[in-house]
Amino acid sequence: DGEVHINELKNGNAEMFWNPTSEVRRQRLKRHIVLFEEQTDFESERLWQHVTSAINKGDQHKATQEKFVLEEEQRNAARERRESGTEWKPLLFQHDAVTNEWHYKYEDLRPWDPLNDIAQFEKNGILQTMGRHLSTRISNHKTTCLNNQITRHKRSAKDCRRRKTSDQPSNHSQNTESSCSTPESMQELSDDDGKYLGFESLCAQCGKEMNHLKEIHSAVLSLQRAQQDIHR
């Protein structure tokens, strides 16, 4: 948050390396944290609160004492697990036997994409990124909708066959046959195939998200055209 200077020891010259101006501060991503009263006992802010308080007050002796108390509690807990034969199973970290290091299971090391990424947040210890592109989510949801419709059609066709083989009058059987149809193939159907076979239109959520995706795509194309004009 403060200015950083590079000092040349040979000649005593100082050069500005970093200056967090008000403009830089305005461009920062918003920081979202869990409210202190909602944190569990082992979350960092709550666990290290007394150490942090001592450091902020400039009391290094108190900070060292509080740190020793925490570390001693952790050592005692580890000792009790060893004595009772209890295996420690981390929820959020996994051990790399090659490097002998612990790594966060849900780490996301890709660069931030300003055209797609909206916010990064943590829920129940799992790091997640909210994005603008809904294509994957829409695809998954459409697949679910289509599968549900296929299931309903299969069930309907099965009922038709059951009625056909029952001891009903012949004229009734003929009416039943004419009113029932069994799609020959239910595998790898596209949206158009679904419409052709008489499937209902996709649910309202699919349509809403598809329209949202089209609007975002249009906006991105507009930005790309503007960038091309600027480069020219």
C-alpha positions in Angstrom: 0.0 0.0 0.0 3.0 2.3 0.3 5.6 3.6 -2.0 8.6 1.3 -2.8 12.0 2.7 -3.7 15.1 1.0 -5.1 18.2 2.4 -3.4 21.5 2.2 -5.2 24.1 1.7 -2.5 27.1 2.7 -4.6 26.0 6.2 -5.4 23.1 6.7 -3.0 20.5 7.3 -5.7 16.9 6.3 -5.1 14.5 5.3 -7.8 10.7 5.0 -7.5 9.7 1.3 -8.1 6.1 1.3 -7.1 3.5 4.0 -6.3 0.0 2.9 -5.4 -1.7 6.0 -6.6 -5.4 6.7 -6.1 -6.0 5.6 -9.7 -4.3 2.3 -9.0 -6.4 1.8 -5.8 -9.6 2.4 -7.8 -8.7 -0.4 -10.2 -8.3 -2.9 -7.5 -10.6 -5.9 -7.2 -13.0 -5.7 -4.3 -11.9 -7.8 -1.3 -14.7 -10.0 0.1 -14.1 -11.7 3.4 -16.3 -13.8 5.7 -17.7 -11.8 8.6 -15.6 -12.4 11.8 -18.6 -13.6 13.8 -19.4 -16.2 11.0 -15.9 -17.6 11.0 -15.1 -21.0 12.6 -12.4 -21.4 15.3 -9.7 -22.5 12.9 -10.1 -19.8 10.3 -7.0 -17.6 10.1 -8.5 -14.3 11.1 -10.1 -15.7 14.2 -7.3 -18.2 15.1 -4.6 -15.5 14.9 -6.6 -12.6 16.2 -4.6 -12.1 19.4 -1.3 -12.3 17.5 -2.5 -9.8 15.0 -3.8 -7.4 17.7 -0.4 -7.5 19.4 1.5 -6.8 16.2 -0.8 -3.9 15.3 -0.1 -2.4 18.8 3.7 -2.9 18.3 4.0 -5.4 21.2 6.3 -8.0 19.8 6.7 -9.7 23.1 2.9 -10.3 23.4 2.7 -11.4 19.8 5.5 -14.0 20.4 3.7 -15.3 23.5 0.3 -15.6 21.7 2.1 -17.4 18.7 3.7 -19.8 21.1 0.3 -20.6 22.7 -1.2 -21.5 19.3 1.8 -23.6 18.2 1.8 -25.5 21.5 -1.9 -26.3 21.2 -1.2 -27.7 17.7 1.7 -29.8 18.9 -0.4 -31.2 21.7 -3.3 -32.0 19.3 -0.8 -33.8 16.9 0.6 -35.8 19.8 -2.8 -36.9 21.0 -3.7 -38.1 17.5 -0.5 -40.1 17.3 -1.1 -41.7 20.6 -4.7 -42.6 19.7 -3.8 -43.8 16.2 -6.1 -41.2 14.7 -5.3 -40.4 11.0 -5.4 -36.7 10.1 -7.3 -36.2 6.9 -7.0 -32.7 5.4 -10.2 -31.4 3.7 -8.6 -28.7 1.5 -4.9 -29.8 1.1 -3.1 -32.8 -0.4 0.4 -33.9 0.1 2.9 -34.2 -2.8 5.1 -37.2 -2.0 7.7 -36.2 -4.6 8.3 -32.6 -3.3 7.2 -33.4 0.2 5.0 -30.3 0.1 1.3 -29.6 0.8 -0.8 -28.1 -2.0 -4.3 -26.5 -1.9 -6.7 -28.9 -3.7 -8.7 -26.2 -5.4 -6.0 -23.8 -6.5 -6.7 -21.8 -9.7 -3.4 -20.6 -11.2 -4.7 -19.3 -14.5 -4.4 -15.6 -15.3 -7.4 -13.4 -14.5 -9.6 -12.9 -17.6 -11.2 -9.4 -17.5 -13.5 -10.3 -20.3 -14.9 -13.3 -18.6 -14.1 -13.4 -14.9 -16.5 -11.3 -12.6 -15.4 -12.3 -9.1 -13.4 -14.8 -7.2 -14.8 -16.0 -3.9 -14.3 -18.8 -1.3 -17.1 -20.9 0.0 -16.5 -23.6 2.6 -12.8 -23.3 1.9 -13.2 -23.9 -1.8 -12.0 -21.2 -4.1 -14.4 -20.5 -7.0 -14.5 -18.0 -9.9 -17.7 -16.5 -11.2 -17.6 -15.9 -14.9 -19.7 -14.2 -17.6 -19.6 -17.1 -20.1 -22.5 -19.4 -19.4 -22.1 -21.8 -22.3 -20.9 -24.7 -20.2 -23.6 -24.2 -17.6 -26.2 -23.8 -20.3 -24.9 -26.9 -22.1 -25.2 -29.0 -19.0 -28.6 -27.7 -18.1 -29.9 -28.3 -21.7 -28.6 -31.8 -21.5 -30.5 -32.4 -18.3 -33.7 -30.9 -19.8 -33.4 -33.1 -22.9 -32.7 -36.2 -20.9 -35.7 -35.6 -18.8 -37.8 -35.2 -21.9 -36.4 -38.4 -23.4 -37.3 -40.2 -20.3 -40.8 -39.0 -20.4 -41.2 -40.0 -24.1 -39.8 -43.5 -23.3 -42.2 -43.9 -20.4 -45.1 -42.7 -22.7 -44.0 -45.2 -25.4 -43.8 -48.0 -22.9 -47.3 -47.2 -21.6 -48.5 -47.3 -25.2 -47.0 -50.8 -25.8 -48.5 -52.0 -22.6 -52.0 -50.7 -23.6 -51.6 -52.3 -27.1 -51.0 -55.7 -25.7 -53.9 -55.5 -23.2 -57.2 -57.2 -23.8 -58.9 -54.1 -25.1 -61.3 -53.8 -28.1 -59.5 -53.7 -31.5 -60.9 -50.3 -32.4 -59.5 -48.9 -29.1 -56.1 -50.5 -29.8 -56.0 -48.9 -33.2 -56.7 -45.5 -31.7 -54.1 -46.0 -29.1 -51.5 -47.0 -31.8 -52.2 -44.0 -33.8 -51.9 -41.7 -30.8 -48.5 -43.1 -29.6 -45.1 -42.9 -31.3 -41.8 -44.4 -30.3 -38.7 -42.4 -31.5 -36.4 -44.8 -33.3 -33.2 -43.3 -31.9 -32.8 -41.4 -28.7 -29.0 -41.0 -28.8 -27.1 -37.7 -29.4 -30.1 -35.5 -30.2 -29.6 -31.9 -31.1 -32.0 -29.1 -30.3 -33.4 -29.3 -33.8 -33.8 -33.1 -33.4 -35.7 -32.6 -30.2 -38.1 -30.2 -31.9 -38.5 -32.5 -34.8 -39.5 -35.4 -32.5 -42.0 -33.2 -30.7 -40.1 -32.4 -27.5 -41.2 -29.5 -25.5 -39.2 -26.3 -25.7 -36.3 -26.0 -23.3 -37.1 -24.6 -19.9 -37.3 -20.9 -19.1 -33.9 -20.9 -17.4 -32.3 -22.2 -20.6 -33.9 -19.6 -22.7 -33.0 -16.8 -20.3 -29.4 -17.8 -20.0 -29.1 -18.3 -23.8 -30.4 -14.7 -24.3 -28.0 -13.5 -21.7 -25.1 -15.3 -23.5 -26.1 -13.7 -26.8 -26.1 -10.2 -25.2 -22.6 -10.8 -23.7 -21.3 -12.2 -27.0 -22.6 -9.1 -28.8 -21.0 -6.8 -26.3 -17.6 -8.6 -26.6 -17.7 -8.4 -30.4 -18.3 -4.6 -30.1 -15.3 -4.3 -27.7 -13.1 -6.3 -30.1 -14.1 -4.1 -33.0 -13.3 -1.0 -31.0 -9.9 -2.5 -30.1 -9.2 -3.1 -33.8 -10.1 0.5 -34.6 -7.7 1.7 -31.9 -4.9 -0.4 -33.2 -5.4 0.9 -36.7 
